Amino acid sequence: MVKPTALTLGLIEVIEVASDMERFEVKRGLTKSLGGNAGLAKLATQYFDNVVVDSDGAFTASFAILTHVQGEFSADGKLVVDVTQMKGDDLSGFLSGDGGREAAMESRKRWSGFLDEATGYNSKQRGDKAKEGAKKISKSKSAISQAQKFMEVSANVSAEKKQEAEDLIRQIEEKLSEGNGTRALSLSEKLNKLFS
């Protein structure tokens, strides 16, 4: 998962976000209480300008140095966002303009506030959730590697057990590609039990 990083410019801290989609854990029940993607888009109108909702329910918006903000709740209940921020000469020009630094600080404040409300977690909690998710992904990848190594070196693995392991590995890899570390971890625990 790609995480926002901070870039210090003078006395202000400006968020710099990679253009890859980011996934955030959402507090249980929040998606429903907000009203799904329609509620998320409504929430976005409180933080950003030019909010447009597409036919799938995803919104796009902007605000000051945040030239493109896109977001939606995924089918597995995560907040999926994509943010593009001004860079280089455009950013320098914006910051040196009248009220530019204040607008940049407001952009950061609005982005953080939006994430707080859309996920139900503050920035520290989001960081903790991200670390937890990374551990699940790491454990799942490790289980795949160990199972493959065990099948490679062991002569006692039946064809049936090998096929079952390969099916589980395929499912784990699918869940990892979807960003569903929780499901990947539970499948990897089944994989570990096959060879214990």
Secondary structure, DSSP 8 states (H G I E B T S, - for coil): ----EEEEETTEEEEE--SS-EEE---TTHHHHHTHHHHHHHHHHHH-EEEEE-TTS-EEEEETTEEEEEEEE-TTS-EEEEEEE--HHHHHHHHHSTTHHHHHHHHHHHHHHHHHHHHS--HHHHHHHHHHHHHHHHHHHHHHHHHHHHHHH-S---HHHHHHHHHHHHHHHHHHHHT-HHHHHHHHHHHHHHT-
